[in-house]
Amino acid sequence: MPDGVRTCVKCGRKVEPEDTGLNFIDLTRKAYPHLVRYFGTLWGRVFAGTVFLVLLILLIVLAVIRSFPAR
């Protein structure tokens, strides 16, 4: 299937990936088709990768902050 397409061109069914339970992955997957539609394949991938990295770094920072004991 072409990038950014959610409906199969042969059978007409919606094709959605299953949720992983990790928000930074699921959010990127849901945003990717919209980004491809607006910015094209290359820039859609760049923006989706950027969103993924920002959310992953945020997750790591929050985990590190929580690991320190409260005073």
C-alpha positions as CSV (number, residue, x, y, z in Angstrom):
1,M,0.0,0.0,0.0
2,P,1.2,3.5,-0.6
3,D,2.4,5.6,2.3
4,G,-0.3,7.5,4.1
5,V,-3.2,5.2,2.9
6,R,-5.5,3.7,5.5
7,T,-7.9,2.0,3.1
8,C,-6.9,-1.0,1.0
9,V,-7.2,-0.1,-2.7
10,K,-8.1,-3.7,-3.6
11,C,-10.7,-4.7,-1.1
12,G,-11.8,-1.4,0.4
13,R,-11.2,-2.4,4.1
14,K,-9.6,-0.1,6.6
15,V,-6.1,-1.2,7.5
16,E,-5.1,-0.1,11.0
17,P,-2.1,-1.4,12.9
18,E,-2.9,-2.9,16.3
19,D,-2.2,-0.7,19.4
20,T,1.1,-1.5,21.2
21,G,0.1,0.0,24.5
22,L,3.1,2.4,24.2
23,N,1.7,5.9,23.6
24,F,4.8,7.3,21.9
25,I,4.6,4.6,19.2
26,D,0.8,4.6,18.8
27,L,0.6,8.4,18.5
28,T,3.3,8.4,15.8
29,R,1.5,5.6,13.9
30,K,-1.8,7.6,14.0
31,A,-0.2,10.9,13.0
32,Y,1.9,9.4,10.1
33,P,-0.8,9.2,7.4
34,H,-1.9,12.8,8.1
35,L,1.7,14.0,7.9
36,V,2.2,12.2,4.6
37,R,-0.9,13.6,3.2
38,Y,0.1,17.2,4.0
39,F,3.9,17.1,3.6
40,G,4.6,14.2,1.3
41,T,6.4,11.0,1.9
42,L,9.9,12.3,2.8
43,W,8.8,15.2,5.1
44,G,6.0,13.1,6.6
45,R,8.6,10.6,7.7
46,V,10.9,13.3,9.0
47,F,8.1,14.8,11.1
48,A,6.9,11.4,12.3
49,G,10.4,10.5,13.3
50,T,10.7,13.8,15.1
51,V,7.5,13.3,17.0
52,F,8.6,9.8,18.0
53,L,12.0,11.0,19.3
54,V,10.5,13.9,21.2
55,L,7.9,11.5,22.9
56,L,10.6,8.9,23.6
57,I,12.9,11.5,25.2
58,L,10.0,12.8,27.3
59,L,9.3,9.3,28.5
60,I,12.9,8.7,29.4
61,V,13.2,12.1,31.2
62,L,10.0,11.3,33.2
63,A,11.3,7.9,34.2
64,V,14.6,9.4,35.4
65,I,12.8,12.1,37.4
66,R,10.6,9.5,39.1
67,S,13.6,7.3,40.0
68,F,15.0,10.0,42.3
69,P,13.7,9.7,45.9
70,A,11.4,12.4,47.2
71,R,12.9,14.6,49.9
